[in-house]
Amino acid sequence: MKKTLTLVLLGVAIGWAQTPVNVERIAPDCSIYFTLSHANPSSVVYDNRQAACTTWTITYLSDTFAALSLQVNAAPDNVGVPGAFAIFPGVVVNGINPNVAVTQAATTLFGYMPWMRVDLTVGAVAGTVTGRLYGYRQPSVTLVPGISSGGALAIYSGCTNSLPFDTGVAVLKEIVPAVAGKLVRVCHISLSTSPAENVWISQSVGAACAGGTAALTGTYIGITGFALDLNGAMLTGVGKALCIEQSVAQATGGLISYSQY
């Protein structure tokens, strides 16, 4: 009896150890599949105006070509149609653009453009390049275990900067200065003030808050403080600064967690 019980318990322990972990596949928000050749050097055009993807990865496999140039291109909007296509103007996060590997390669880029395309340049006639350009609205996600389902949840994990701030006796404060070609994405912001006043978060119209602002939130009316966990949902435009505005010229302090891409 004792031996049987031991075997049963051992079987239960092995069962626990082998419990499968479910991982959720995060589907891209934007995607282009392509098979390109000398005769067909351009992919379909992707309309990113409302999809608004900002993080792009291209992966590809080359067959036969001894030399090639595979470039992620983008175009501005021209009254509802693409303007002139040129090399994607955003930041190359990893890899190179254009790619020149004649086997396989991958590149990740960051930035927003309304129209996207992949273009191939080759000298030889025979051969193909097959791959995919796909994008996400958020720069990165991380998977965390589900509480009850055993699945996974996707949460934003790209905020690598933490900055305490104090407005001083002012109604406008530039919290995160602008960087050309980059936007600010906010994961958390908190502040306290006294006495109660109206506070809102904005972005610069130009490169600096002092040159004019545009609201990113509504007005928090008659408050002495707040803490917003935004999970990366608040972001400025490219090349814009992040600002705090208040209705009374009094000291206000807080903390912001953000990323700048």
C-alpha positions, 0 to 999 in steps of 0.5 A: 500500500505504501509503495503504491501511494508513493508511485501515485504521488510520483505520477502526480508530481510528474504530471505537474512538472509536465503541465503545458504552458500556453503562450499567446501568439501576438499577431501583427497589426500590419503585414505585407507578404511578398515574392519579388523578382527582376520582373516584379521588383515591388511589393503591394503598397500598404495603407498605414494611415489608419493602421498606424503601425510604428514598429516594423520588421522585415524578414526575407529569404533570397534564392539564386541572386548573387547580389541584391538590395532589398529596401523598405520604402515609404511615402507621404500621403498625397490627398489619399494616395501615396506620394513619391516612395523613398527609403523609410525615414525612421530609425533603424533599430536592428540590422540595415536598410537596405538589406544586401544579404544574398541568403536571408536577413532581418531588420527592425525599424521604428517610425510612422509613415502613411504608405509602406512598400518593399522594393528589390534591386537586382542585376541578374534576371533569374531568382526570387526574394520571398519574405514579409514586412510586418508591423505593430502599433507598439514598439514591444510587448512582453508575455506574462502568465495568465492568472486563471487561464494559463494563457498569456497577456500582452503588455507594453514593456518598452519604457526604459526611462524614469524621470522625476520632475518639478514644474517650479512656479510656472503654468507650463513645464517641458517634461521630456524634450523633443528629439528629432525623428523620435516620439515619446511614449508614456507608461506612467505619470504621476504628480501632486500639487496644492492647492487644487487646480486644473492640470492637463498633459500636452505636446509641443506644436514645434520642437519645444513646449514654449512655442505652443502646445496641443493637448494630449489629455482632457483637463483634470479639474480641481485636483491635488494629484493623479497617477496614470498607468498608461501601459504605453498608450499615450504618445506624442507625435514624432519630434515633439516634446511632452509638456505639463500644463496647469491653471495656477502658477505653483509648484507641481512635482511628480514622476514619469516613466517613458520611452523615446523611439 
